[in-house]
Each structure stands twice: as structure tokens, then as C-alpha cells.
Amino acid sequence: MDKLARDDEERLIACSQQGDISAFNQLVLHHQQVVYNTVFRLLGDYDTAADVTQEAFISALKLIPRGLKNEASLFERPHFYGN
């Protein structure tokens, strides 16, 4: 999938913060493969990587309403990965 422009990502984050699930879904579609590939390389198991990827996006969905600042890509933030 094409790289999501930073301005577009910030707009999608802002819309997601307002409860727009469609905007959040667009963020997921743009980032899910990279997240999955990273998790798979770490764990080496397809099913576990899929589960962990899903949990990561659930965590992101829970964090968005807290009003995250758009200083970095949502998926570059340390707390997205549980740090």
C-alpha cells in the first residue's frame, strides 16, 4: 500500500479522536502489513503474529481518544508497541 502522507495521517488521527471508526480503519489498512511483518520477524509464527498485530491495533484504538499529539506517526510511538 502507498505511504500515507503525514498530513493525511494527522487528519485521520484527528478524525479517529472524534470517534470516526472509518478513519481509524484507514490507518489500520495503511499500517497493518508493516506491523504484522515486524511481529512475525520477532515471533516466527504466523498465527501468533496475527493475534499480536490485532492486539496492537486494539491498543491503538484505545489510545486515540486520549488526545495524542501528532508529533510522530501513531505507529512510530513507543506506547503503540507496549513500551
Helices and strands as residue ranges (DSSP letters): H 6-17, H 21-43, H 46-63, G 64-66, G 74-76, G 78-81
